[in-house]
Amino acid sequence: MFKRFIYILAAASFIFGGIAARAQDAGALLDLLVRKKIITDQEAEEVRAELTKESAATSAGKWKLSAPITELELYGDARLRYEYRGGRTAGDVDPPNDWLERKRERYRLRIGLRGVLADDWFFGVRLETSQNPRSTNVTFGDDTSTTSGSSTTFNGPFAKNSDGINVGQAYLGYRGFKDITLTGGKMPNPLVTNLMVWDADINPEGAAEQWKHTFTFSFGESGVAQAEQSYSKDNKALAISKPAAEPWQLKIDVFANFAQFIYDDSIPRILLGGELLQTAD
C-alpha cells in the first residue's frame, strides 16, 4: 500500500508540476503506472486527455508545428551599449598630433528560429538590426542623412533609415552521413574564428562541409573487478571483491572544415580570351 502511494505521489508531482513542459513526456510514466496495475487504462487515457487540454490552453501549446519538425528553438537577445574611443592622430596627417574622441550610444536586437527536420536535417533563420556585415549594432542619432551614389538625402533627426530589420541568417543543413555536416545558405561562420583571421559575427553566404570525428583512448585498469584476500580475527581467510578501477580516457577531436563563399556577385562575367559575356545582377 505504501509503495502504491509513493508511485501515485511521484506521478502527480511529475505530471502536474509543469503541464506545458511535461505533457508530452507523461505518456511513458502513465504506461508504467498501468503496467504496475496502479491505475487502469481508462484512467490513463483520461489523464492524457486532461493534459492535452490544459497544454493547449498554455502559451507553449498554441504553437502549431509541422510533423517533420522534431525540434524548434526560439532565441534572441537585446543589448544597449555606451562606447567611448579616444586617440591621438599621427604627425603626418591633418591635423597632426591632435586628440580625437568619439562617444556613441548603441543598441542591438536579434531574434531567430533554429530547429531539426526529420532528425537529419537542420535549419536556421535570424532577423537582426544593422546592415553592417561585421556588427549588428546601431548608433542612436546616426541616421540624419542617406547617401546613394553621388546624391545625399537629408532625413533630419529621429529618422529611421538605419533602424531597419535585416535577414542575418537563412540556412539549411544535413547530418545524415556519419561525422559529416553539410550546410548551405547564409550561415553562422563555419570556420575557426579568432581575432587574426575570421570574425565570428560574419555570416557568410555559400556552402560549407565539415568532417569531425572523436577518437577515444583508454588507459589504466581494464574495468574487471578483482578479488583480494584478507583475514578475520580468527585467522580465517576472506575473499573481498575489489571494485573495478575506472580507466583513464583521452578524447581527441579531429576535424576539417571546407567552405565555398560568394563574396560579390556584381563582377562582370568574362569569357576566355577577354570577351565580355554579361554583367551579373
C-alpha positions in Angstrom: 0.0 0.0 0.0 2.8 2.4 0.9 4.6 1.6 -2.4 1.4 2.3 -4.3 1.1 5.7 -2.6 4.7 6.6 -3.5 4.1 5.7 -7.1 0.9 7.9 -7.2 2.7 10.8 -5.4 5.6 10.7 -7.8 3.4 10.6 -10.9 1.3 13.5 -9.7 4.4 15.6 -9.0 5.8 14.9 -12.4 2.6 15.3 -14.4 1.1 18.3 -12.7 4.3 20.1 -11.7 4.7 21.6 -15.1 1.8 21.0 -17.5 3.2 22.7 -20.6 6.7 21.3 -20.3 5.9 17.7 -19.4 2.6 16.9 -21.2 4.4 15.0 -23.9 6.7 13.2 -21.5 3.9 12.0 -19.2 2.9 9.1 -21.6 5.8 6.9 -20.5 5.0 7.4 -16.8 1.3 6.7 -17.3 2.2 3.5 -19.2 4.4 2.4 -16.3 1.6 3.0 -13.8 -0.7 0.9 -16.0 1.8 -2.0 -16.1 2.2 -1.8 -12.3 -1.6 -2.1 -12.1 -1.8 1.1 -10.0 -4.2 2.8 -12.5 -6.4 1.4 -15.2 -6.1 2.0 -19.0 -9.2 4.2 -18.8 -7.8 6.3 -16.0 -4.6 6.8 -18.0 -6.5 7.9 -21.1 -8.5 10.4 -19.0 -5.3 11.9 -17.6 -3.8 12.1 -21.2 -6.9 13.9 -22.4 -6.8 16.3 -19.5 -3.1 17.1 -20.0 -3.6 17.7 -23.7 -6.5 20.1 -23.0 -4.5 22.0 -20.4 -1.4 22.1 -22.6 -3.4 23.6 -25.5 -4.5 26.4 -23.2 -0.9 27.5 -22.4 1.3 29.7 -24.5 3.5 26.8 -25.4 0.6 24.7 -26.5 -0.5 27.4 -29.0 2.5 26.7 -31.2 1.4 24.5 -34.2 4.4 22.7 -35.7 4.6 20.7 -38.9 5.1 17.0 -38.4 8.6 16.8 -39.9 9.9 19.4 -37.3 11.2 17.4 -34.4 12.9 20.3 -32.6 12.4 24.0 -32.7 14.1 26.8 -30.7 13.2 30.4 -30.5 16.1 32.6 -29.3 17.3 36.2 -29.4 19.0 38.9 -27.5 18.9 42.7 -27.0 21.7 45.0 -25.9 22.3 48.6 -25.0 25.8 49.9 -25.1 27.8 53.1 -24.5 31.0 53.2 -26.5 34.0 55.6 -26.0 37.0 55.8 -28.2 39.9 58.3 -27.9 43.3 58.6 -29.5 46.0 60.9 -30.9 46.5 61.4 -34.6 49.8 60.8 -36.3 52.2 63.6 -37.1 51.8 63.2 -40.9 48.0 63.8 -41.0 45.9 66.9 -40.8 45.5 68.0 -38.0 48.8 66.5 -36.7 49.2 65.2 -33.2 45.6 66.1 -32.3 43.5 64.3 -29.7 40.2 62.9 -31.1 37.3 61.4 -29.2 34.1 59.5 -30.2 31.2 58.7 -28.0 28.3 56.6 -29.1 25.1 55.1 -27.6 24.2 51.9 -29.5 21.7 49.1 -29.4 21.3 45.6 -30.9 18.3 43.4 -31.5 18.4 39.8 -32.8 15.7 37.1 -32.9 15.8 33.8 -34.7 14.5 30.3 -35.1 16.5 27.1 -35.4 15.4 23.5 -35.5 15.7 20.0 -36.7 13.7 18.4 -39.6 13.2 14.7 -39.7 16.2 14.0 -37.5 19.0 14.5 -40.1 18.1 18.0 -41.5 18.5 21.3 -39.6 17.7 24.9 -40.4 18.0 28.4 -39.1 16.6 31.9 -39.7 17.6 35.1 -37.8 16.5 38.7 -38.1 18.7 41.4 -36.8 19.4 45.2 -36.8 22.1 46.9 -38.9 23.3 46.2 -42.4 27.0 46.0 -41.3 28.3 42.5 -42.1 30.6 42.6 -39.1 28.3 44.0 -36.5 24.6 44.2 -35.6 25.0 47.4 -33.5 23.1 50.5 -34.5 24.1 54.0 -33.2 21.4 56.3 -31.9 21.1 59.5 -33.9 23.3 58.5 -36.8 20.5 58.5 -39.5 20.2 62.2 -40.3 21.2 61.6 -43.9 21.3 58.8 -46.6 23.9 58.6 -49.3 23.2 56.7 -52.5 25.8 57.1 -55.2 26.6 60.8 -55.7 23.3 62.1 -54.1 22.6 62.7 -50.4 19.2 62.8 -48.9 18.9 64.6 -45.5 16.2 63.0 -43.4 16.6 65.1 -40.3 16.8 63.9 -36.7 14.8 60.9 -35.4 14.7 59.3 -38.9 14.6 55.5 -39.3 16.8 54.8 -42.3 19.4 53.0 -40.1 16.8 51.3 -37.8 15.7 48.6 -40.2 15.4 44.8 -39.8 17.6 42.6 -42.0 18.0 38.9 -42.6 21.2 37.9 -40.8 21.0 34.1 -41.3 19.0 31.8 -43.5 20.5 28.3 -43.9 19.7 24.6 -44.3 22.0 21.7 -43.4 22.2 17.9 -43.4 23.8 15.5 -40.9 22.7 12.2 -42.4 26.3 11.0 -43.1 28.5 9.8 -40.3 30.8 12.5 -38.9 29.9 14.9 -41.8 27.9 18.1 -41.7 26.7 19.9 -44.9 25.4 23.5 -44.8 24.2 25.9 -47.4 22.8 29.4 -47.4 23.6 32.5 -45.2 25.0 30.6 -42.3 26.9 31.1 -39.0 30.6 31.3 -39.7 31.7 27.6 -40.1 35.4 28.3 -39.9 37.7 28.6 -36.9 37.4 32.2 -35.7 39.8 34.3 -33.8 41.0 38.0 -33.8 43.6 37.3 -36.5 41.6 35.6 -39.3 37.8 35.4 -39.2 35.3 37.5 -37.3 32.6 35.3 -35.6 30.0 38.0 -36.4 30.3 37.4 -40.1 27.6 35.2 -41.6 29.0 34.1 -45.0 26.8 33.1 -47.9 27.6 29.9 -49.8 28.2 26.3 -48.8 30.3 24.6 -46.1 31.3 21.0 -45.3 32.7 19.7 -42.1 34.2 16.3 -41.1 34.6 15.7 -37.4 35.5 12.6 -35.5 36.2 12.0 -31.8 39.0 9.5 -31.1 38.8 7.9 -27.6 41.9 6.3 -26.0 41.6 4.3 -22.7 44.5 3.8 -20.3 44.8 2.0 -16.9 42.7 -0.7 -15.5 40.6 -3.0 -17.7 37.5 -2.4 -15.6 37.2 -6.1 -14.4 36.6 -6.5 -10.7 39.5 -8.2 -8.8 39.4 -10.4 -5.7 41.6 -9.6 -2.7 42.4 -11.9 0.2 42.1 -10.7 3.8 41.9 -12.4 7.2 39.4 -12.0 10.1 40.1 -12.0 13.8 40.1 -15.8 13.9 42.6 -16.0 11.1 40.0 -17.2 8.6 40.7 -16.2 5.0 38.1 -13.9 3.5 37.8 -13.1 -0.2 36.8 -9.5 -0.7 35.9 -8.2 -4.2 37.8 -5.0 -5.1 35.8 -2.5 -7.1 37.0 -2.2 -10.6 39.1 0.9 -11.3 37.7 3.2 -14.0 40.1 3.5 -16.9 41.5 7.0 -17.7 40.2 8.2 -21.1 41.7 10.6 -23.5 39.4 12.1 -26.1 40.7 13.9 -29.2 38.5 15.8 -31.7 39.9 15.9 -35.2 38.0 18.0 -37.8 38.4 19.6 -41.2 36.3 22.5 -42.4 35.8 23.4 -46.1 33.7 26.3 -47.5 32.8 28.0 -50.7 31.7 31.5 -50.2 30.0 34.1 -52.5 32.0 37.3 -51.9 30.5 39.5 -54.6 28.0 38.8 -57.4 28.3 42.2 -59.2 31.5 41.5 -61.0 31.3 41.3 -64.8 31.5 37.7 -66.2 34.2 37.4 -68.8 34.8 34.6 -71.3 38.2 33.1 -72.0 40.0 35.5 -74.4 38.7 38.6 -72.7 35.3 38.9 -74.5 32.6 40.3 -72.1 29.7 37.9 -71.8 27.4 39.6 -69.4 27.1 41.5 -66.2 25.7 39.7 -63.2 22.7 41.2 -61.4 
